[in-house]
Amino acid sequence: MSRTKLLGVATTVNPLMQRVRPSFFFELADHAKRMDHRVVLLDPRAYGDAKRGFTGLLDEGSKNDSHFVRKSGLQLDAIYENVFVHLVMKGMARPLRRDAEHLHIPLFNPLVPGKSVMNGWVQKLSDGVIRAPKTIAVHDVEQITTFFERNQTAYLKPIGGYGGRNVFRVLRTPRGFTMQCDRYLEQGKIRRELTSSEFRAFTRQLLLRRPHLIQEEIPLVHVDQGRMDFRVVVQRDVNGAWRRIGIVPKVANRGGVVTNLVAGGHRLSLGEAKIAYEKNFGVFPEDKLEQAACTLSEMVAGKLPTFGIAGYDLGLDADGRVWFIEMNPKPARSLLTREMRKVSARYTAEFAVFLAR
């Protein structure tokens, strides 16, 4: 008799306690049981080996009622790495990833290339599907000043950044440069008028902290004088096919730099965004946004086979063309509606089962 296959979920949401937040994890566990698999909640710092297996909270409940019990010696068939981005950046999931590779356990999502590499991949796709703004990785101030010889406005972004933190919109002016940021260090919003020499000194300090990208401004449509973009979340199902989870419109504050909610942006419903777009620009190209996200995902999965979930920040211009802003390999579920989160739990379980075959 074959054993029940186990799907590990690495999480910092109370992984060492028997009481865990029910919504997403219980729904994921319920979907797994319908496919004759069981979920194990893991501490991402846990160590596993071929002899002793892993220790975690195993769902031993009935098909309609999950009940997590601490168990050891668990042999996992697939792992979903669900650790918060800022903790991954600190290396929290590194031991688990190492052990999964050593034990030949498929793990999703894999580590993905940085923003600069991803942008280069996108630029190879057809403009009819998606456009990518000109973007370069900068290592010295000369690259930045050279960029502004051909561009009046650009975005300066830290590589490895998240949440709109330290993203600057830079405008070249007759007297120098205007720099604006919605979430700068601990100061919050800032706006600075700098001479050329002051600009060089300021950007030099930024580059000393971490490498940056400089990116030409995308002609995004506006709602109430705030830039609008779209978080398009897609996941793979039990057959490995890409499925849409949801499209979440986000709008920056009036005159703001980024649409991130933690940096002052706000959500719209898809219906509200559609009305606002069609009021000024014609038919809302919803299908184009979904097609672009699925095309991008298929491209990445062709290079990284265990890539199974992504949230893309995409923009639309007045002509209905789709623009790539960035990819989020760990899209925040807090952006999603309750129904979207339910669908996400289902496909998370399904893709884990796909990998465990």
PARO-804525 format. One record per residue (C-alpha): residue number from 1; residue in one letter; x, y, z. Coordinates in nm, 4 decimals, decimal comma. Example, Ala and Ser with C-alpha at 12.3 -4.5 7.8 and 13.67 -1.06 7.14 Angstrom:
PARO-804525
+-----+---------+----------+----------+----------+
| num | residuo |        u |        v |        w |
+-----+---------+----------+----------+----------+
|   1 |       A |   1,2300 |  -0,4500 |   0,7800 |
|   2 |       S |   1,3670 |  -0,1060 |   0,7140 |
+-----+---------+----------+----------+----------+
***
This chain:
PARO-804525
+-----+---------+----------+----------+----------+
| num | residuo |        u |        v |        w |
+-----+---------+----------+----------+----------+
|   1 |       M |   0,0000 |   0,0000 |   0,0000 |
|   2 |       S |   0,1483 |   0,3350 |  -0,1046 |
|   3 |       R |   0,1870 |   0,6064 |   0,1565 |
|   4 |       T |  -0,0065 |   0,9330 |   0,1461 |
|   5 |       K |   0,2015 |   1,2024 |  -0,0219 |
|   6 |       L |   0,2948 |   1,5021 |   0,1922 |
|   7 |       L |   0,3085 |   1,8641 |   0,0804 |
|   8 |       G |   0,5274 |   2,0901 |   0,2936 |
|   9 |       V |   0,4361 |   2,4572 |   0,3394 |
|  10 |       A |   0,7161 |   2,6682 |   0,4850 |
|  11 |       T |   0,5660 |   2,9562 |   0,6824 |
|  12 |       T |   0,6407 |   3,1840 |   0,9764 |
|  13 |       V |   0,2712 |   3,2095 |   1,0655 |
|  14 |       N |   0,2817 |   3,0207 |   1,3972 |
|  15 |       P |   0,4592 |   2,7166 |   1,2513 |
|  16 |       L |   0,5643 |   2,5926 |   1,5973 |
|  17 |       M |   0,2151 |   2,5971 |   1,7506 |
|  18 |       Q |  -0,0864 |   2,3739 |   1,7031 |
|  19 |       R |  -0,3159 |   2,6716 |   1,6537 |
|  20 |       V |  -0,2573 |   2,8374 |   1,3179 |
|  21 |       R |  -0,4475 |   3,1043 |   1,1302 |
|  22 |       P |  -0,7173 |   2,8991 |   0,9556 |
|  23 |       S |  -0,8192 |   3,0753 |   0,6353 |
|  24 |       F |  -0,5506 |   3,0186 |   0,3709 |
|  25 |       F |  -0,3751 |   2,7177 |   0,5275 |
|  26 |       F |  -0,6938 |   2,5322 |   0,6147 |
|  27 |       E |  -0,8328 |   2,5886 |   0,2666 |
|  28 |       L |  -0,5048 |   2,4726 |   0,1127 |
|  29 |       A |  -0,5106 |   2,1630 |   0,3346 |
|  30 |       D |  -0,8705 |   2,0868 |   0,2413 |
|  31 |       H |  -0,7914 |   2,1041 |  -0,1307 |
|  32 |       A |  -0,4893 |   1,8772 |  -0,0798 |
|  33 |       K |  -0,7034 |   1,6154 |   0,0951 |
|  34 |       R |  -0,9505 |   1,6121 |  -0,1911 |
|  35 |       M |  -0,6564 |   1,4973 |  -0,4047 |
|  36 |       D |  -0,5443 |   1,2408 |  -0,1432 |
|  37 |       H |  -0,2478 |   1,4458 |  -0,0209 |
|  38 |       R |  -0,1750 |   1,5967 |   0,3203 |
|  39 |       V |  -0,0264 |   1,9339 |   0,4147 |
|  40 |       V |   0,2602 |   1,9783 |   0,6601 |
|  41 |       L |   0,3340 |   2,3255 |   0,8018 |
|  42 |       L |   0,7086 |   2,3776 |   0,8400 |
|  43 |       D |   0,9308 |   2,6234 |   1,0151 |
|  44 |       P |   1,1423 |   2,7602 |   0,7242 |
|  45 |       R |   1,4519 |   2,7255 |   0,9417 |
|  46 |       A |   1,3828 |   2,3515 |   0,9838 |
|  47 |       Y |   1,6456 |   2,1011 |   0,8786 |
|  48 |       G |   1,5578 |   1,7783 |   0,7072 |
|  49 |       D |   1,7589 |   1,4785 |   0,5931 |
|  50 |       A |   1,6963 |   1,1487 |   0,4166 |
|  51 |       K |   1,7033 |   0,9429 |   0,7371 |
|  52 |       R |   1,5230 |   1,1595 |   0,9916 |
|  53 |       G |   1,2935 |   1,3455 |   0,7520 |
|  54 |       F |   1,1299 |   1,6731 |   0,8528 |
|  55 |       T |   0,9453 |   1,7876 |   1,1642 |
|  56 |       G |   0,6288 |   1,9920 |   1,1233 |
|  57 |       L |   0,2561 |   2,0213 |   1,1831 |
|  58 |       L |   0,0782 |   1,7479 |   0,9874 |
|  59 |       D |  -0,2887 |   1,7829 |   0,9019 |
|  60 |       E |  -0,4491 |   1,4679 |   1,0443 |
|  61 |       G |  -0,8046 |   1,5967 |   1,0249 |
|  62 |       S |  -1,0961 |   1,4626 |   0,8265 |
|  63 |       K |  -1,1689 |   1,5755 |   0,4739 |
|  64 |       N |  -1,3901 |   1,8526 |   0,6061 |
|  65 |       D |  -1,2023 |   1,9469 |   0,9219 |
|  66 |       S |  -0,8274 |   2,0071 |   0,9345 |
|  67 |       H |  -0,6408 |   1,9324 |   1,2558 |
|  68 |       F |  -0,2662 |   1,9959 |   1,2724 |
|  69 |       V |  -0,0493 |   1,7756 |   1,4950 |
|  70 |       R |   0,3265 |   1,7945 |   1,5497 |
|  71 |       K |   0,5048 |   1,5032 |   1,3841 |
|  72 |       S |   0,8641 |   1,4129 |   1,3056 |
|  73 |       G |   1,0249 |   1,1823 |   1,0514 |
|  74 |       L |   0,8075 |   1,3205 |   0,7707 |
|  75 |       Q |   0,9130 |   1,2465 |   0,4130 |
|  76 |       L |   0,7972 |   1,5371 |   0,1948 |
|  77 |       D |   0,7084 |   1,5065 |  -0,1723 |
|  78 |       A |   0,6966 |   1,8788 |  -0,2562 |
|  79 |       I |   0,7484 |   2,2075 |  -0,0687 |
|  80 |       Y |   0,5817 |   2,5464 |  -0,1065 |
|  81 |       E |   0,8165 |   2,8165 |   0,0241 |
|  82 |       N |   0,5764 |   3,0758 |   0,1676 |
|  83 |       V |   0,8138 |   3,2976 |   0,3691 |
|  84 |       F |   0,7715 |   3,6752 |   0,3773 |
|  85 |       V |   0,9969 |   3,8580 |   0,1304 |
|  86 |       H |   1,1844 |   4,0631 |   0,3914 |
|  87 |       L |   1,2707 |   3,7426 |   0,5825 |
|  88 |       V |   1,3865 |   3,5673 |   0,2652 |
|  89 |       M |   1,6133 |   3,8660 |   0,2009 |
|  90 |       K |   1,7695 |   3,7950 |   0,5414 |
|  91 |       G |   1,8337 |   3,4318 |   0,4472 |
|  92 |       M |   1,5667 |   3,2651 |   0,6621 |
|  93 |       A |   1,4619 |   3,0141 |   0,3948 |
|  94 |       R |   1,8147 |   2,9280 |   0,2838 |
|  95 |       P |   1,8525 |   2,6070 |   0,4932 |
|  96 |       L |   1,5199 |   2,4724 |   0,3716 |
|  97 |       R |   1,6040 |   2,5432 |   0,0091 |
|  98 |       R |   1,9424 |   2,3766 |   0,0514 |
|  99 |       D |   1,7921 |   2,0643 |   0,2071 |
| 100 |       A |   1,5154 |   2,0429 |  -0,0567 |
| 101 |       E |   1,7768 |   2,0542 |  -0,3321 |
| 102 |       H |   1,9952 |   1,7961 |  -0,1568 |
| 103 |       L |   1,6976 |   1,5597 |  -0,1093 |
| 104 |       H |   1,5632 |   1,6219 |  -0,4611 |
| 105 |       I |   1,2342 |   1,7560 |  -0,3297 |
| 106 |       P |   1,0701 |   1,9934 |  -0,5787 |
| 107 |       L |   1,0282 |   2,3371 |  -0,4212 |
| 108 |       F |   0,8280 |   2,6324 |  -0,5437 |
| 109 |       N |   0,8722 |   2,9103 |  -0,5886 |
| 110 |       P |   1,2368 |   2,8965 |  -0,6908 |
| 111 |       L |   1,4627 |   3,1972 |  -0,6549 |
| 112 |       V |   1,4080 |   3,4186 |  -0,9587 |
| 113 |       P |   1,6370 |   3,6651 |  -1,1379 |
| 114 |       G |   1,6548 |   4,0245 |  -1,0256 |
| 115 |       K |   1,4702 |   4,3153 |  -1,1816 |
| 116 |       S |   1,7422 |   4,3942 |  -1,4341 |
| 117 |       V |   1,7610 |   4,0396 |  -1,5739 |
| 118 |       M |   1,3827 |   4,0050 |  -1,5785 |
| 119 |       N |   1,3496 |   4,3296 |  -1,7698 |
| 120 |       G |   1,5963 |   4,1995 |  -2,0263 |
| 121 |       W |   1,3888 |   3,8851 |  -2,0727 |
| 122 |       V |   1,0723 |   4,0893 |  -2,1191 |
| 123 |       Q |   1,2344 |   4,3052 |  -2,3850 |
| 124 |       K |   1,2761 |   3,9942 |  -2,6007 |
| 125 |       L |   0,8995 |   3,9413 |  -2,6149 |
| 126 |       S |   0,6786 |   4,0913 |  -2,8837 |
| 127 |       D |   0,5651 |   4,4508 |  -2,8310 |
| 128 |       G |   0,2214 |   4,3281 |  -2,9293 |
| 129 |       V |   0,2028 |   4,1321 |  -2,6039 |
| 130 |       I |   0,3909 |   4,3588 |  -2,3651 |
| 131 |       R |   0,6344 |   4,6483 |  -2,3697 |
| 132 |       A |   0,9264 |   4,7028 |  -2,1364 |
| 133 |       P |   1,0696 |   5,0428 |  -2,0483 |
| 134 |       K |   1,4373 |   5,1013 |  -2,1110 |
| 135 |       T |   1,6126 |   4,9915 |  -1,7926 |
| 136 |       I |   1,9777 |   4,9690 |  -1,6939 |
| 137 |       A |   2,1577 |   4,8559 |  -1,3807 |
| 138 |       V |   2,3665 |   5,1437 |  -1,2517 |
| 139 |       H |   2,6858 |   5,1186 |  -1,0523 |
| 140 |       D |   2,8144 |   5,4751 |  -1,0720 |
| 141 |       V |   2,6776 |   5,8281 |  -1,0980 |
| 142 |       E |   2,8036 |   5,8728 |  -1,4547 |
| 143 |       Q |   2,5554 |   5,6127 |  -1,5797 |
| 144 |       I |   2,2719 |   5,8086 |  -1,4219 |
| 145 |       T |   2,3731 |   6,1454 |  -1,5640 |
| 146 |       T |   2,4263 |   5,9881 |  -1,9069 |
| 147 |       F |   2,0751 |   5,8407 |  -1,8923 |
| 148 |       F |   1,9324 |   6,1893 |  -1,8418 |
| 149 |       E |   2,1016 |   6,3174 |  -2,1545 |
| 150 |       R |   1,8244 |   6,1344 |  -2,3454 |
| 151 |       N |   1,5452 |   6,1241 |  -2,0851 |
| 152 |       Q |   1,3839 |   6,4080 |  -1,8973 |
| 153 |       T |   1,2065 |   6,1866 |  -1,6436 |
| 154 |       A |   1,3095 |   5,8500 |  -1,5000 |
| 155 |       Y |   1,2630 |   5,6229 |  -1,2008 |
| 156 |       L |   1,5551 |   5,5282 |  -0,9774 |
| 157 |       K |   1,4894 |   5,1984 |  -0,7945 |
| 158 |       P |   1,6997 |   4,9975 |  -0,5474 |
| 159 |       I |   1,7748 |   4,6452 |  -0,6664 |
| 160 |       G |   1,6148 |   4,4021 |  -0,4230 |
| 161 |       G |   1,3778 |   4,6662 |  -0,2899 |
| 162 |       Y |   1,0105 |   4,6082 |  -0,2141 |
| 163 |       G |   0,7027 |   4,7964 |  -0,0992 |
| 164 |       G |   0,7867 |   5,1115 |  -0,2943 |
| 165 |       R |   1,0635 |   5,1912 |  -0,0469 |
| 166 |       N |   1,3316 |   5,4348 |  -0,1722 |
| 167 |       V |   1,1882 |   5,4522 |  -0,5272 |
| 168 |       F |   1,2504 |   5,7975 |  -0,6736 |
| 169 |       R |   1,0873 |   5,9765 |  -0,9628 |
| 170 |       V |   1,3537 |   6,2079 |  -1,1018 |
| 171 |       L |   1,2806 |   6,5051 |  -1,3277 |
| 172 |       R |   1,5558 |   6,6927 |  -1,5089 |
| 173 |       T |   1,4968 |   7,0694 |  -1,4809 |
| 174 |       P |   1,6771 |   7,3803 |  -1,6142 |
| 175 |       R |   1,8350 |   7,4298 |  -1,2698 |
| 176 |       G |   1,9188 |   7,0665 |  -1,2010 |
| 177 |       F |   1,6880 |   6,7870 |  -1,0820 |
| 178 |       T |   1,3696 |   6,7329 |  -0,8832 |
| 179 |       M |   1,3616 |   6,4102 |  -0,6809 |
| 180 |       Q |   1,0428 |   6,2744 |  -0,5285 |
| 181 |       C |   0,9885 |   5,9618 |  -0,3157 |
| 182 |       D |   0,6781 |   5,8351 |  -0,1342 |
| 183 |       R |   0,8657 |   5,6157 |   0,1154 |
| 184 |       Y |   1,2242 |   5,7237 |   0,1802 |
| 185 |       L |   1,4064 |   5,5496 |   0,4668 |
| 186 |       E |   1,2242 |   5,6503 |   0,7866 |
| 187 |       Q |   1,1332 |   5,9964 |   0,6600 |
| 188 |       G |   0,8294 |   5,9002 |   0,4546 |
| 189 |       K |   0,7530 |   6,1319 |   0,1643 |
| 190 |       I |   1,0229 |   6,3660 |   0,0440 |
| 191 |       R |   1,0655 |   6,6084 |  -0,2456 |
| 192 |       R |   1,3972 |   6,7769 |  -0,3147 |
| 193 |       E |   1,5101 |   7,0379 |  -0,5646 |
| 194 |       L |   1,8793 |   6,9755 |  -0,6311 |
| 195 |       T |   2,1478 |   7,1357 |  -0,8384 |
| 196 |       S |   2,3430 |   6,9036 |  -1,0682 |
| 197 |       S |   2,6281 |   6,8782 |  -0,8183 |
| 198 |       E |   2,3892 |   6,8117 |  -0,5286 |
| 199 |       F |   2,2137 |   6,5474 |  -0,7387 |
| 200 |       R |   2,5414 |   6,3727 |  -0,8079 |
| 201 |       A |   2,6319 |   6,3749 |  -0,4377 |
| 202 |       F |   2,2892 |   6,2440 |  -0,3332 |
| 203 |       T |   2,2779 |   5,9617 |  -0,5886 |
| 204 |       R |   2,6343 |   5,8652 |  -0,5008 |
| 205 |       Q |   2,5169 |   5,8067 |  -0,1430 |
| 206 |       L |   2,2251 |   5,5963 |  -0,2701 |
| 207 |       L |   2,4597 |   5,3764 |  -0,4722 |
| 208 |       L |   2,6865 |   5,3285 |  -0,1718 |
| 209 |       R |   2,3934 |   5,1666 |   0,0130 |
| 210 |       R |   2,2980 |   4,9262 |  -0,2682 |
| 211 |       P |   2,2981 |   4,8969 |  -0,6484 |
| 212 |       H |   2,0085 |   5,0575 |  -0,8347 |
| 213 |       L |   1,8181 |   5,0463 |  -1,1610 |
| 214 |       I |   1,7282 |   5,3498 |  -1,3639 |
| 215 |       Q |   1,4191 |   5,3166 |  -1,5787 |
| 216 |       E |   1,2496 |   5,5448 |  -1,8263 |
| 217 |       E |   0,9060 |   5,6658 |  -1,7203 |
| 218 |       I |   0,6128 |   5,4615 |  -1,8481 |
| 219 |       P |   0,3187 |   5,6629 |  -1,9882 |
| 220 |       L |   0,0674 |   5,5177 |  -1,7421 |
| 221 |       V |  -0,2945 |   5,6268 |  -1,7499 |
| 222 |       H |  -0,4064 |   5,8367 |  -1,4531 |
| 223 |       V |  -0,7125 |   5,8297 |  -1,2284 |
| 224 |       D |  -0,7767 |   6,1534 |  -1,0344 |
| 225 |       Q |  -0,4208 |   6,2632 |  -1,1184 |
| 226 |       G |  -0,2752 |   5,9453 |  -0,9707 |
| 227 |       R |  -0,0892 |   5,6862 |  -1,1771 |
| 228 |       M |  -0,2762 |   5,3578 |  -1,2148 |
| 229 |       D |  -0,1254 |   5,0124 |  -1,2601 |
| 230 |       F |  -0,2499 |   4,6573 |  -1,2124 |
| 231 |       R |  -0,1358 |   4,3636 |  -0,9990 |
| 232 |       V |  -0,2115 |   4,0568 |  -1,2116 |
| 233 |       V |  -0,1733 |   3,7338 |  -1,0135 |
| 234 |       V |  -0,1461 |   3,3985 |  -1,1894 |
| 235 |       Q |  -0,0754 |   3,0457 |  -1,0637 |
| 236 |       R |  -0,0344 |   2,6979 |  -1,2094 |
| 237 |       D |  -0,2965 |   2,4277 |  -1,1670 |
| 238 |       V |  -0,2796 |   2,0498 |  -1,1201 |
| 239 |       N |  -0,1802 |   2,0098 |  -1,4860 |
| 240 |       G |   0,0860 |   2,2801 |  -1,4705 |
| 241 |       A |  -0,1219 |   2,5257 |  -1,6772 |
| 242 |       W |  -0,1311 |   2,8949 |  -1,5834 |
| 243 |       R |  -0,4572 |   3,0303 |  -1,4406 |
| 244 |       R |  -0,5640 |   3,3804 |  -1,3496 |
| 245 |       I |  -0,6244 |   3,4452 |  -0,9805 |
| 246 |       G |  -0,7198 |   3,8096 |  -1,0107 |
| 247 |       I |  -0,6477 |   4,1580 |  -1,1409 |
| 248 |       V |  -0,6168 |   4,4277 |  -0,8743 |
| 249 |       P |  -0,6012 |   4,7922 |  -0,9909 |
| 250 |       K |  -0,3845 |   5,0212 |  -0,7770 |
| 251 |       V |  -0,3675 |   5,4005 |  -0,7889 |
| 252 |       A |  -0,0978 |   5,6272 |  -0,6510 |
| 253 |       N |  -0,1825 |   5,9316 |  -0,4445 |
| 254 |       R |  -0,2405 |   6,2453 |  -0,6481 |
| 255 |       G |   0,1025 |   6,3342 |  -0,7826 |
| 256 |       G |   0,2566 |   6,0348 |  -0,6028 |
| 257 |       V |   0,5425 |   5,8161 |  -0,7216 |
| 258 |       V |   0,4309 |   5,4558 |  -0,6599 |
| 259 |       T |   0,1009 |   5,2696 |  -0,6249 |
| 260 |       N |   0,2077 |   5,0468 |  -0,3327 |
| 261 |       L |  -0,0551 |   5,0551 |  -0,0595 |
| 262 |       V |   0,2108 |   5,0854 |   0,2142 |
| 263 |       A |   0,3445 |   5,3934 |   0,0329 |
| 264 |       G |   0,0113 |   5,5737 |   0,0095 |
| 265 |       G |  -0,1539 |   5,4076 |  -0,2903 |
| 266 |       H |  -0,5040 |   5,2631 |  -0,2848 |
| 267 |       R |  -0,7014 |   4,9850 |  -0,4515 |
| 268 |       L |  -0,9894 |   5,0066 |  -0,6925 |
| 269 |       S |  -1,2247 |   4,7289 |  -0,7874 |
| 270 |       L |  -1,1764 |   4,6001 |  -1,1401 |
| 271 |       G |  -1,5175 |   4,7428 |  -1,2271 |
| 272 |       E |  -1,4185 |   5,0887 |  -1,1016 |
| 273 |       A |  -1,0931 |   5,0787 |  -1,2991 |
| 274 |       K |  -1,2749 |   4,9702 |  -1,6125 |
| 275 |       I |  -1,5203 |   5,2613 |  -1,5860 |
| 276 |       A |  -1,2405 |   5,5117 |  -1,5251 |
| 277 |       Y |  -1,0374 |   5,3803 |  -1,8192 |
| 278 |       E |  -1,3240 |   5,3623 |  -2,0674 |
| 279 |       K |  -1,4402 |   5,7124 |  -1,9741 |
| 280 |       N |  -1,1259 |   5,8521 |  -2,1377 |
| 281 |       F |  -0,9449 |   5,5880 |  -2,3417 |
| 282 |       G |  -1,1848 |   5,3392 |  -2,5010 |
| 283 |       V |  -1,2388 |   4,9688 |  -2,4386 |
| 284 |       F |  -1,0591 |   4,8389 |  -2,1301 |
| 285 |       P |  -0,8094 |   4,5699 |  -2,2448 |
| 286 |       E |  -0,8625 |   4,3221 |  -1,9610 |
| 287 |       D |  -0,7759 |   4,0207 |  -2,1773 |
| 288 |       K |  -0,4438 |   4,1816 |  -2,2746 |
| 289 |       L |  -0,3413 |   4,2091 |  -1,9092 |
| 290 |       E |  -0,4170 |   3,8428 |  -1,8470 |
| 291 |       Q |  -0,2456 |   3,7338 |  -2,1704 |
| 292 |       A |   0,0670 |   3,9326 |  -2,0830 |
| 293 |       A |   0,0877 |   3,7781 |  -1,7336 |
| 294 |       C |   0,0466 |   3,4236 |  -1,8670 |
| 295 |       T |   0,3009 |   3,4812 |  -2,1464 |
| 296 |       L |   0,5541 |   3,6162 |  -1,8982 |
| 297 |       S |   0,4930 |   3,3214 |  -1,6651 |
| 298 |       E |   0,5371 |   3,0649 |  -1,9401 |
| 299 |       M |   0,8657 |   3,2312 |  -2,0341 |
| 300 |       V |   0,9977 |   3,2175 |  -1,6756 |
| 301 |       A |   0,8714 |   2,8613 |  -1,6188 |
| 302 |       G |   1,0574 |   2,7552 |  -1,9324 |
| 303 |       K |   1,3772 |   2,8526 |  -1,7516 |
| 304 |       L |   1,2664 |   2,7596 |  -1,3964 |
| 305 |       P |   1,0333 |   2,4541 |  -1,4081 |
| 306 |       T |   0,9099 |   2,4821 |  -1,0462 |
| 307 |       F |   0,8004 |   2,8443 |  -1,0941 |
| 308 |       G |   0,4322 |   2,8335 |  -1,0025 |
| 309 |       I |   0,3007 |   3,1680 |  -0,8771 |
| 310 |       A |   0,3626 |   3,5297 |  -0,9731 |
| 311 |       G |   0,2129 |   3,8726 |  -0,9357 |
| 312 |       Y |   0,2968 |   4,1167 |  -1,2130 |
| 313 |       D |   0,2706 |   4,4915 |  -1,1834 |
| 314 |       L |   0,1577 |   4,5923 |  -1,5312 |
| 315 |       G |   0,0601 |   4,9296 |  -1,6717 |
| 316 |       L |  -0,1673 |   5,0514 |  -1,9487 |
| 317 |       D |  -0,1143 |   5,3547 |  -2,1657 |
| 318 |       A |  -0,3799 |   5,5616 |  -2,3415 |
| 319 |       D |  -0,3565 |   5,3378 |  -2,6502 |
| 320 |       G |  -0,4305 |   5,0210 |  -2,4533 |
| 321 |       R |  -0,0763 |   4,8861 |  -2,4704 |
| 322 |       V |   0,0472 |   4,6758 |  -2,1784 |
| 323 |       W |   0,3728 |   4,7753 |  -2,0050 |
| 324 |       F |   0,5877 |   4,5648 |  -1,7741 |
| 325 |       I |   0,6778 |   4,7309 |  -1,4442 |
| 326 |       E |   0,8022 |   4,4425 |  -1,2315 |
| 327 |       M |   0,7411 |   4,0862 |  -1,1231 |
| 328 |       N |   0,6609 |   3,9819 |  -0,7661 |
| 329 |       P |   0,7434 |   3,6113 |  -0,7131 |
| 330 |       K |   0,5644 |   3,6322 |  -0,3758 |
| 331 |       P |   0,2601 |   3,8504 |  -0,4390 |
| 332 |       A |   0,0957 |   3,9664 |  -0,1174 |
| 333 |       R |  -0,2346 |   3,7902 |  -0,0563 |
| 334 |       S |  -0,3482 |   4,0969 |   0,1376 |
| 335 |       L |  -0,4094 |   4,2668 |  -0,1985 |
| 336 |       L |  -0,6506 |   3,9948 |  -0,3058 |
| 337 |       T |  -1,0222 |   3,9698 |  -0,2364 |
| 338 |       R |  -1,1565 |   3,6869 |  -0,0216 |
| 339 |       E |  -1,2695 |   3,4964 |  -0,3304 |
| 340 |       M |  -0,9302 |   3,5425 |  -0,4975 |
| 341 |       R |  -0,7564 |   3,4039 |  -0,1870 |
| 342 |       K |  -0,9782 |   3,0959 |  -0,1994 |
| 343 |       V |  -0,8819 |   3,0349 |  -0,5616 |
| 344 |       S |  -0,5163 |   3,0930 |  -0,4749 |
| 345 |       A |  -0,5314 |   2,8281 |  -0,1994 |
| 346 |       R |  -0,6809 |   2,5798 |  -0,4459 |
| 347 |       Y |  -0,4144 |   2,6311 |  -0,7115 |
| 348 |       T |  -0,1341 |   2,6311 |  -0,4538 |
| 349 |       A |  -0,2442 |   2,2827 |  -0,3488 |
| 350 |       E |  -0,2926 |   2,1725 |  -0,7088 |
| 351 |       F |   0,0519 |   2,2797 |  -0,8263 |
| 352 |       A |   0,2158 |   2,1145 |  -0,5245 |
| 353 |       V |   0,0361 |   1,7914 |  -0,6218 |
| 354 |       F |   0,1574 |   1,8401 |  -0,9798 |
| 355 |       L |   0,5175 |   1,8643 |  -0,8550 |
| 356 |       A |   0,4779 |   1,5688 |  -0,6185 |
| 357 |       R |   0,3897 |   1,3247 |  -0,8977 |
+-----+---------+----------+----------+----------+
***
